[in-house]
Amino acid sequence: MSNITDKNLVDKIIPSQPPIDPQSDVHLLKSRLEWGKPAFTILDVRDRKTYNEGHIMGAMPMPLNELVERASSSIAKTRDIYIYGANDEETAQAAQKLRSAGFENVSELRGGLAAWKAIGGPTEGIIESQTPPGPGDYNVVS
């Protein structure tokens, strides 16, 4: 069996991920995490102090002023990237910087950390570890 046939067989068995939308809802990201859909990166473009206080679990800190340089040296241009900042405007600005630098699959996470926390998404950080989940938090799966 040749390599070409092997690749065609794999392509038929494992469907490729559909392209991600330019903007994403936190529910979509949470379900993707819960279903164990790998091959994506979450970037937090807020300043390092704010990131340390609390962020989406697994998010990488990449402050806006260093974003393109750091992302270009560590993330494949074809990787799915979910990005969020202090507000939707900062998120859109960061996403545009990455798209301009050649990143193909960048999605702005609408509502950022606040929206993520509102649906009970896992967080980590100094302040987050001291804040118990509220009665309004829920799990998408249940």
N, C-alpha and C positions, 0 to 999 in steps of 0.2 A: 504494500500500500504506500503510495507516495505521500509526501508532506502536504501537497495541495488537497488530496482527498481527505486526509486527516483534519485539516482546517475546515473544509466544507462540512464534515460530519459534526465537528464541534459547534460550528455556527448554527446548524439545524437543531442541535440538542439544547444549547444554551442561548436563548434569545438575547440579543444585545439590549441594553437599557435604552428606552426612548430618550431623546434629548431632553434635558431639563428646561423648564420655562425660565424666561428672564426674571420673573418674580415668583416666589414660592410662599405658600402658607405654612405656618409652623406645624400644622397637622400632617402635612405631606412629609416633612422632614422627620417628624417623630415616628410616623408609621414606617418610613424607610429604615430608621434606626432599629425599631422593634422587629422588623422582618429580617434584620441582618443583611441588608443590601449594602455590601462594602463598596469600595472604590469611589468614595467621595470625601471631601475635606470641608470642615466648617471653619471659617475664618472670622475672628473678632477684630475689628479695626479700631476699637476704642483705645484710649491710652492705657499703658501697662498697669497703672494704679487701679483704674476702674476695672480692668480685666481681672486683676488679682482679687478684688472684692467679690466678684461673682461673674460667672459666664456659663454658657451652655456647655455641659459636660463633653469633653473631647475637643472643644474648639481650640484652634491655635491662635495665639496672640500675634497680630501683625498690624501694628499701628499704621494709620493712614499714610504718614510721611515716609514710611519705610516699605510700604506694601508691595509695590511693583518689584523693587530690588530683591526683597526677601522671597516673594512668591516665585519669581523667575528662577531663582537659584535652588528652590526646593520642591516645586510642584510642577508636574507635567502639564503642558498647555491644554491637553485634552481631558484632564481630570474634571469630574463634576465638583464644583465649588459652591457652597452655600455661604453667603457673606452677610454680616450684619455690623452695624455701628451704633452710635448713641441714639440715632433717630433715622427715619426712613430717608431723609435727605443725605445724610452722611453715608448711609448704606448705598444709595444710588450712585453717589460720587465715587465710592470705592469700587463698585462693580464696573463703572465706566472706565476707571483707570486700568483695571485688569483686562477688560475687553480690548481696550486700545493697545495693550501690551501683547495681544495675541492669544489670550486665554479664551477658549471656545465655549466652555460650558459653565458660565457664571450665573448664579441665581441670587437675587436679593431676597433675603429672608424678611418678609413684611412683619413689622411690629417688633422685630429684634428680641432681645432678652425678656422684655415685659410680656410679650405675646407668648413666648416659650414657657415662661413661668405660669402664665394664666391657664395653660392646658396641662400643667403638672409635669412639664419636661424636666429631665434631670439636669441639675446644675452643680457647680462646684466653685469653691472660692472661700475667702475668709468670712465674709458676711453671710453668704449662702449656707454655709455649714452650720450657722447658728440660727437659721430661720426655719422653723418646722413648716411642713406643707399646710396650707390653709384648707378650710372645709370646702372651698370652691375648686380645689385641684382635683383632677380626675385623670384617669388613664384611658387613652384612645381605644385600647384593646377591650376593656371591660364593657 
